[in-house]
Amino acid sequence: MEIMMNLAVFLTVLQFQESQGFFATTLPFSHT
């Protein structure tokens, strides 16, 4: 279940990257 959640977040981050680039890459890395 946790993996599925991570996958959903990863997909959202990927879509965000198309819009904000570095910001989307910094947010998930800092969230860990």
TORKOL-787360 format. One record per atom (N, C-alpha, C, O, CB): x, z, y. Coordinates in steps of 0.001 Angstrom, whole numbers, plus 500000, padded with zeros to 6 digits. Glycine has a CB too. Example, Ala and Ser with C-alpha at 12.3 -4.5 7.8 and 13.67 -1.06 7.14 Angstrom:
BEGIN
513190507800494310 512300507800495500 513200507800496700 514236508465496681 511308509046495527 512850507080497750 513670507140498940 512900507870500030 513409508039501138 514084505725499402 
***
This chain:
BEGIN
500841500000498797 500000500000500000 500879500000501257 500607499289502225 499047501232500004 501933500811501216 502819500888502384 503483499546502658 503672499155503809 503889501968502178 503837498841501570 504486497535501729 503535496561502414 503945495775503269 504937496974500356 502262496620502031 501271495734502641 501172496013504134 501080495090504944 499892495906501967 501191497293504490 501117497676505904 502327497139506652 502201496590507747 501031499213506057 503510497303506046 504735496815506678 504677495311506864 505142494782507874 505965497197505845 504103494623505886 503998493168505973 503111492765507144 503427491829507879 503446492586504662 502015493467507310 501098493161508415 501791493380509750 501641492587510679 499825494029508327 502548494462509833 503272494757511078 504319493694511331 504499493240512461 503933496153511020 505016493294510259 506062492280510391 505482490965510905 506071490300511757 506768492057509045 504318490605510371 503670489366510807 503278489448512273 503424488481513020 502434489072509949 502781490611512679 502394490796514082 503608490695514980 503550490101516057 501697492149514285 504711491280514533 505952491243515315 506438489805515436 506907489386516494 507047492132514663 506320489055514346 506758487660514372 505955486872515401 506511486083516165 506616487020512977 504653487092515413 503806486388516379 504153486821517794 504116486018518726 502314486648516091 504492488104517948 504868488628519262 506169488003519731 506347487709520913 505000490156519221 507076487806518780 508381487227519116 508207485863519766 508963485500520668 509264487108517861 507227485115519318 506981483787519886 506579483901521353 506706482946522118 505885483048519087 506089485088521737 505616485276523102 506629486018523971 506847485648525124 504304486027523092 507248487066523421 508108487903524262 509564487937523811 510407488505524505 507573489301524290 509875487342522668 511278487233522277 511974488560522061 511665489280521112 512014486471523301 512911488889522935 513748490078522731 512924491360522680 513257492273521925 514787490184523840 511866491443523460 511047492660523486 510461492952522106 510433494100521662 509917492527524524 509997491905521440 509407492069520117 510471492465519097 510165493108518093 508706490777519679 511713492082519355 512789492411518423 513291493826518651 513781494470517723 513942491417518563 513171494315519878 513665495653520195 512658496719519795 513040497815519386 513981495766521683 511368496401519911 510335497395519606 510368497854518151 510469499056517903 508970496829519924 510285496940517174 510283497346515758 511564498073515363 511519499030514590 510094496126514863 512700497630515882 513972498251515521 514037499690516028 514642500557515397 515145497438516086 513404499929517176 513419501275517749 512357502146517077 512455503373517079 513184501220519278 511354501504516510 510257502244515882 510691502901514580 510045503838514110 509079501319515621 511784502414513994 512266502990512747 512855504347513032 513326505021512116 513304502074512067 
***
